[in-house]
Amino acid sequence: MIDVNRRVLPGFHLTLGYSMLYLSLLVLIPLAACFLRAASLSPSEFVAAVWTPRARAAYGLTVGASFAAAAINVPIGVLIAWVLVRYHFPGKRLFDALIDLPFALPTAVAGLVYSSLYVESGWLGRFLVPLGIQAAYSRLAIVLVLTFIGLPFIVRTVQPILEDLEAEIEEAAACLGATRWQTFSRVLIPTLLPAIVTGFALAFARGLGEYGSVVFVSGNMPFKTEIAPVLIVAALEGFNYAQAAAIAVVLLVISFSMLVLINLLERWSKRYGS
Amino acid sequence: MAANTLAAPRGASRTAQEDPWLVRWTLVVSAAAIIGLLIIVPVVNVFYEALAKGTRTYWHNLVGDPDTVSAILLTLTVAPVAVALNTVFGLAAAWAIARFRFRGRSVLISLIDLPFAVSPVVAGLIIVLIFGLQGLLGPWLREHNIKIIFATPGLILATAFVTFPFVARELIPLMEAVGAEEETAAVSLGARAWQMFRRITLPNVKWGLLYGMILCNARAMGEFGAVYVVSGRITGQTDTMPLRVEKLFQEYNNPASFAVASLLCSLALATLAIKTGLEWKTRRELASRLREALPDEADAAAGTPPPAPRLHAVRADEPEETPQRNSEKEEPRVAISIRNITKRFGDFVALNDVSVDVPHGSLVALLGPSGSGKTTLLRIIAGLDTPDAGSIHYEDEDATHRSARERNVGFVFQHYALFRHMSVFENVAFGLRVRKWKEPQIQERVHELLRLVQLDGQGNQAPSQLSGGQRQRVALARALAAEPRVLLLDEPFGALDAKVRKELRQWLRKLHDEIHVTSVFVTHDQEEAFEVSDRVVVMNHGRIEQEGPPEHVFEHPATAFVMDFLGNVNVFHGRVEAGRALVGGFDVAYPEHPDDESKQVKAYVRPHELEVDHVPHDASSLRAEVVRVNPAGAAVKVELLARDFGVPLNVEVAQERYRALQLRPGDTVFVFPKRVRVFVEDYQI
């Protein structure tokens, strides 16, 4: 069938060739250029460029805040997916559609509104600030907005798995004497685990690269609330292209490792598939 | 209609999946609170802040500021170009990937996702590194006076990079799901590439394509990081809408900033609305495509006969045997007693006042066509469904209101329902672990069961490593582990191929003879039911047509339905009057109907109950022509055609008789029945 298709259906060389060309011009060559530019630095210059105390603080914050937000999204995402799949209630379809809002909403808008909600005079800040909770221009603000950005990932990876789960699995567990909680914790959660881990990794990866929303809510104070992409912008504004490229390489390596990890996770999650 | 009634049970809620209302309520309220706090409050806040100073100010903020107007126009220029570029790429890539197999295909698929993993700021940076003044192409571009960075082309490039995967990612799975058959057909009918694409491919994927473009557009219009880096943020020239939001925010002009943000937010909401609509549409189209491909099971069931005529008479020759041959014997102990069970799914009556007893230690088959209610009955016995009326007793205990968990039944599902993430051993041990057995006992019991199902030594394997027959044996061992009171099997061999099926059912019979656990199994295969069970319960349209030992049901079918369902039988239509039955050329005594009034009847004669000879015997002989002879097998199968009545007949003749008669196609023979079963067709409404 493989070779038959190529003889029967037209356009293989044209479409594949065009895809490769466009991919190379827009994505691959520019990415290679970035590595090339960073390679113009000597190893010690490279280290000096990417491993300053300020940069280390920014990496730490980026990774830590993304991890925290993705971790918060695990229980939230599973809860929402469960409710959307298993229960009927008024407004369910609206809720279901709204879950994708963080995908569709420009990040600048998210940043703008989150910063205005949690300042002292904001709708939510007026309750939180008196309690000593500073959810604007702080690290908490970054975690909060990244939680918003990452919300759809776990819901949307867990939801289809939960929908496709045969009812027989739970019926089998009930017949075997498991209580509802035992069924949930011993059968359902382990079955959903690969999807949860994948969703977590996606949300985490998204958080690592996020820029638009964070610059609004964080205040961008070096050593405190400055994330790694801000360093790149700062380096560019100082016309220090090589340093910008070097930091970009560090971020790219982190992102690509995440991509590889996600792929491995997906393969791992399919290991029991029939 | 038939499709609806059959679909009903599947759509019904499953008892085992229901949560207590307090849990349900708490979870729904928590989820709503989270969505409200994280999503709804911010959206409302955007519009509130934008309109806080009145609609006049809002309007002025949008159109009164030439820089804002130019930002809106710039976004409306950049996004469509980026979307168009990525759409062309998406179509090309999806065609190559979904329709062909080539080396490096999976690498290409991963590369398409690459831009998702790149921070937008890095995306902007790499474009600056190539096209910027200090960039690779910078000097050349300057010489030729081409401006890319800090100008519209740079914005387009950055936006295209960030939104690169959207269309392709949407189209690839869709094209794969649609399949290449229609396109292959079009090409074979002489369509050229462009005609095929325009007339077949594009219409098939149009909604998915539109969906991808909408998502791509939303992301393109909202892109911030990459555009921020390449634009240079020249007010009135290279500010897009999101950049304008930021600039106004930095200028502490909150109402204006929120005004622009409200436009972007409306765009996001519109995107979600269109997306929801399109998703629904693509799903429906794919579903209808699938329905066309697979002939609906329901259609087959729709052809099942109407409510069966009641039994009125039997046999032409032999004297009648007493059908209740067990009545004299001592009544066996009853393990499960089903009394007057009724179950409806909407308008569909799945079970209509069904009562049946399952004797202790027996193996009972529930036999019937799909839609007859047999699986529903089994699920009610297990406690997986609740009846609308009637009761279930386990020995003397009323179990009607007990949950599946409390009933201690072993249930074997047609598709095994093994826990994928557990090894074979853990699957079998599950029922013991939830009962808090001690580890040494668990080890002992599980190994004992694995030996019983001949899978000892495979305990560490994953269910996916086993064959279908092995999986079903694991399911059986798992069901038996906690020593259930009864074992219930729902089409246990239905998913297996013919050979394994046959082996496994003989094995099940042997197993049952060893362990004697009261068992009920559902099947639509009469051969299976007769081969394995001690008792057969034949069901149709939610009622029991007949129950009894297999040989009794086979020899004395109670209704025309049972006769039909058991299959492989010659059917004649005719009438009874004045103590005679006239069916298909036979004239047999029928003392049960002495009236002169004529009644429609159906008569059944099994192939081995017809005798063949070269000469007529009496008035009841039927003249027929030999059409085909199949001498392979214990008996010779002869196909005849009774020309006078246009009736085809199947006859089985013993080998010696066949040799004596020397039958050849074209011979004229006479057929007479040794036994005729006559059923008066009652038209009760």
Interface residues (C-beta under 8 A of the other chain):
Chain A: I2 N5 R6 V8 L9 P10 G11 F12 L14 T15 L16 Y18 S19 M20 Y22 L23 L26 V27 L28 I29 P30 L31 A33 C34 R37 I76 L79 I80 W82 V83 L84 R86 Y87 F89 G91 R93 F95 D96 A97 L98 I99 D100 L101 P102 F103 A104 L105 P106 T107 A108 V109 A110 L112 V113 Y114 S116 L117 W123 L124 T147 F148 L151 E166 A167 E168 I169 E170 E171 A172 A173 A174 C175 L176 G177 A178 T179 R180 Q182 R186 V187 P190 T191 L193 A205 L208 G209 E210 Y211 G212 V215 F216 P229 I232 V233 L236 F239 Y241 A244 A245 A248 L251 L252 S255 F256 M258 L259 N263 R271 Y272 G273 S274
Chain B: R14 A16 Q17 D19 P20 R24 L27 V28 S30 A31 A32 I34 I35 L37 L38 I39 I40 V41 P42 V43 N45 V46 E49 L85 V88 F89 L91 A92 A93 W95 A96 R99 F100 R101 F102 L108 S110 L111 I112 D113 L114 P115 F116 A117 V118 S119 P120 V121 V122 L125 I126 I127 V128 L129 I130 G132 Q134 G135 L136 L157 A160 F161 F164 A180 E183 T184 V187 S188 R192 A193 M196 F197 L215 A218 R219 M221 G222 E223 F224 G225 Y228 V229 M241 P242 L243 V245 E246 F249 N254 S257 F258 A261 L264 C265 L267 A268 L269 T271 L272 A273 K275 T276 A382 G383 L384 S403 A404 R405 R407 N408 V409 G410 F411 F413 H415 A417 L418 F419 R420 H421 M422 F430 G431 R433 V434 R435 A462 P463 S464 A475 R478 A479 A481 A482
